[in-house]
Amino acid sequence: MGLTLDGMAPADDDLEWLYGREPRPSAPPEPTQVMRPAPVDTGSPPPGRRHPGDTAEQPRVVTPPPSRSSPASYGPPQQAPVPVLPPPPLGRRRRHPVRRTFSVLAVVLLLFLAGLLAVPAYAWSQVQRVDDAPSGTRPPDQPGTTFLMVGSDSREGLTAAERRKLGTGNSAGQRTDTLMILYIPNSGKPALISVPRDSYVPIPKHGSNKINAAFAFGGPELLVQTVERNTGLRIDAYLEVGFGGFVNVIDAVGGIEMCLPQAIKDRDSHIDLPKGCQTLNGTNALGYVRMRSADPRGDLGRVERQRAMLAAVAEKGLSAGSVLNPVRYWRLSTATARSLKLGQDTSFLNMVSLALAMRKVSGDQGLTLTVPVSNPSASTPAGSAVLWNDDKAEDMFGDIARGDTSKLSKYAQ
């Protein structure tokens, strides 16, 4: 070992290169340090942790590992993080809007149909019943169905003020103010036949009198018996309505439009109506159909107005405006039920068939008739009365008894 300038031996042989004696050994290069890129802050908590108040799982962000062949400080841009969405939460599936609308409409339709059935069913339970089937021998059944419809002049249920307003007077008891026979054949046109209330006919056990007296003598039973004896027809169903009930039904349908050929002013009926088409309320309608003294045709003109009014009521009562209007439908059903008195054997189906037949009569699919008359103002022991034409009346009722209405048009009025 050599000495240094100051006589000291070198501390390390590695310094020999400093003096030019030996080259410095080369050390292996230090490996390059690759820096991992900083994670991208997505605002999501670490896996397994959630922010307070989170209600659903937040998407995870997966950062691809850096390429080892690229330096940390330069090279191609790193790929953007790809979000991985969690599966949708379990729960109710959203219903299709068309299906939802269809379901709502179906429910509304079912409720509407239920109301159409429930309202008349309730009203039917409020109808009064009367004994109408007479005892003794009765005519045989004829094909089809025969109704006796009676408009009673009973003041039952009317206050003194209502009697003054309606012009009904204060007569005690009750008589038939309107009398009609509706015949519905098994095939062919229905026929509505007016029977003048002053018809002079035999009344069982009471001699001959005006036919409306039968109602005063013995009520519905005697009236039905009188009609059967004089027509030869078997009455299958009975319907009666009083003054107050008639007014209530007219008002329930919103009035009835009638066309008057001339102005009518009748103090007895309490009406003063102009000429032309107009809507009559219950009070005016009652006065219009009851008017007799101001009509030059007397009782015959009266029965024609009654037929026209009854047909108009049936047509409007069955119209779409009455059936589809819940308020009117309820008022009409309940007012009709409170106004009617039906025979013991008159069924709900009878009333349905009657209403449908009356609608046909109001158009051109039915017949409107009056019992053939020979003298409209004959002098009788009961006063001025109407005498039937017996031969023609027998022929007309004979056709009905056989179930044939094809020949009745000759009696149409």
Residue pairs with C-beta under 8 A, 6 or more apart in sequence:
1 9
1 10
2 9
2 10
3 9
4 10
10 16
14 24
16 22
17 23
17 24
32 71
34 66
34 68
34 71
34 72
35 72
35 73
36 66
36 72
37 63
37 66
37 72
37 78
39 63
40 61
40 63
40 81
42 59
42 61
42 81
42 83
44 58
44 59
44 60
44 61
45 51
45 58
47 60
50 57
50 58
56 86
56 89
57 86
58 86
59 83
59 84
59 85
59 86
60 83
60 84
60 86
61 81
61 82
61 83
61 84
62 81
62 82
62 84
63 81
64 78
64 79
66 72
66 78
67 75
67 76
70 76
115 326
115 329
116 323
116 329
119 329
119 330
119 333
119 334
120 333
120 348
122 333
122 334
123 333
123 334
123 336
123 337
124 337
124 348
126 334
126 337
126 338
127 337
127 340
127 341
127 342
128 340
128 341
128 342
129 341
129 342
129 343
129 344
130 219
130 220
130 238
130 240
130 341
130 342
130 343
130 344
131 219
131 220
131 221
131 343
131 344
132 148
132 220
132 221
132 224
132 235
132 238
132 343
132 344
132 345
132 346
133 221
133 224
133 343
133 344
133 345
134 221
134 222
134 224
134 225
134 228
135 221
136 225
138 225
138 228
138 234
139 228
139 232
139 233
139 234
139 401
140 234
141 234
141 236
142 233
142 234
142 400
142 401
142 402
142 403
143 185
143 186
143 402
143 403
144 183
144 184
144 185
144 186
144 403
145 183
145 184
145 236
145 237
145 350
145 353
146 181
146 182
146 183
146 184
146 233
146 234
146 235
146 236
146 237
146 400
147 181
147 182
147 183
147 184
147 235
147 236
147 237
147 238
147 239
147 350
147 354
148 179
148 180
148 181
148 223
148 224
148 227
148 235
148 237
148 238
148 239
149 178
149 179
149 180
149 181
149 182
149 239
149 240
149 310
150 176
150 178
150 179
150 215
150 220
150 223
150 238
150 239
150 240
150 241
151 176
151 177
151 178
151 179
151 240
151 241
151 242
151 246
151 306
152 174
152 175
152 176
152 177
152 215
152 240
152 241
152 242
152 243
153 168
153 171
153 174
153 175
153 176
153 177
153 242
153 243
154 174
154 242
154 243
155 163
155 168
155 169
155 170
155 171
155 174
155 242
155 243
156 174
156 242
156 244
157 242
157 244
158 166
158 168
158 243
158 244
160 170
162 244
163 169
163 170
165 270
165 283
166 243
166 244
166 247
166 270
166 283
166 286
166 287
167 268
167 269
167 270
167 287
167 290
168 243
173 216
174 215
174 216
174 242
175 197
175 212
175 213
175 215
175 216
176 197
176 211
176 212
176 214
176 215
176 223
177 197
177 212
177 243
177 290
178 197
178 289
178 303
178 306
179 194
179 195
179 196
179 197
179 211
179 212
179 227
180 192
180 193
180 194
180 195
180 303
180 306
180 307
180 310
181 192
181 193
181 195
181 227
181 231
181 233
182 190
182 191
182 192
182 193
182 354
182 357
182 358
182 361
183 190
183 191
183 193
183 233
183 400
183 405
184 190
184 353
184 354
184 357
185 403
185 404
185 405
186 403
188 404
188 405
188 406
189 360
189 365
189 366
189 367
189 405
190 357
190 360
190 361
190 366
190 367
190 405
191 366
191 367
191 368
191 369
191 400
191 405
191 408
192 307
192 310
192 311
192 358
192 361
192 366
192 367
192 368
192 369
193 369
193 370
193 371
193 396
194 303
194 304
194 306
194 307
194 368
194 369
194 370
194 371
195 211
195 227
195 303
195 371
196 211
196 299
196 300
196 303
196 370
196 371
196 373
196 376
196 386
197 210
197 211
197 212
197 299
198 210
198 211
198 212
198 299
198 384
198 385
198 386
199 210
199 211
199 371
199 385
199 386
199 387
199 388
200 208
200 209
200 210
200 211
200 378
200 380
200 382
200 385
200 386
200 387
201 208
201 209
201 211
201 226
201 230
201 388
202 208
202 226
202 229
202 230
203 209
203 211
203 213
203 214
203 217
203 222
203 226
204 222
204 225
204 226
204 229
206 213
206 214
206 217
206 222
208 380
208 381
208 382
209 382
210 382
210 383
210 385
211 223
211 226
211 227
211 230
213 382
214 222
214 223
214 225
214 226
215 222
215 223
218 225
220 238
220 240
220 341
220 343
224 235
224 238
227 233
227 235
228 234
228 235
231 393
231 397
232 394
232 397
232 398
232 401
233 397
233 400
233 401
236 345
236 350
237 342
237 343
237 345
237 346
237 347
237 350
237 354
238 342
238 343
238 346
239 340
239 341
239 342
239 343
239 346
239 351
239 354
240 340
240 341
240 342
241 249
241 339
241 340
241 341
242 339
243 286
244 339
245 335
245 336
245 338
245 339
245 340
246 282
246 285
246 286
246 339
247 282
247 283
247 285
247 286
248 282
248 335
248 338
248 339
249 282
249 313
249 317
249 332
249 335
249 336
249 339
250 256
250 280
250 281
250 282
250 285
250 286
250 313
251 281
251 282
251 335
252 328
252 331
252 332
252 334
252 335
252 336
253 313
253 316
253 317
253 322
253 328
253 332
254 279
254 316
254 328
255 279
255 280
255 281
255 282
255 285
256 279
256 280
256 285
256 309
256 312
256 313
256 316
257 277
257 278
257 279
257 280
257 312
258 277
258 278
258 280
258 285
258 288
258 308
258 309
258 312
259 276
259 277
259 278
260 273
260 274
260 275
260 276
260 277
260 278
261 275
262 275
263 273
263 274
263 275
264 271
264 272
264 273
264 288
264 291
264 294
265 271
265 272
265 273
265 294
266 287
266 291
266 293
266 294
268 291
268 293
268 294
269 287
269 288
269 290
269 291
269 294
270 283
270 287
271 284
271 287
271 288
271 291
273 280
273 284
273 288
280 288
285 309
288 305
288 309
289 302
289 305
289 306
289 309
290 302
291 302
291 305
292 298
292 299
292 301
292 302
295 301
295 302
297 304
297 376
298 376
298 377
299 376
299 386
300 370
300 373
300 376
300 386
303 370
304 368
304 370
304 413
307 361
307 368
310 358
311 358
311 359
311 361
311 362
311 368
312 362
314 355
314 358
314 359
314 361
314 362
315 358
315 359
315 362
315 363
316 322
317 332
317 336
317 355
318 355
318 356
318 359
321 328
322 328
322 329
322 332
323 329
342 351
357 366
358 366
360 366
361 367
361 368
367 405
367 408
367 409
367 412
368 412
368 413
369 396
369 408
369 411
369 412
369 413
370 411
370 413
371 388
371 393
371 396
372 388
372 389
372 392
372 393
372 396
372 411
373 386
373 387
373 388
373 389
374 387
374 388
374 389
374 390
375 386
375 387
376 386
377 384
377 385
377 386
378 384
378 385
378 386
378 387
392 411
396 408
396 411
399 405
399 407
399 408
400 408
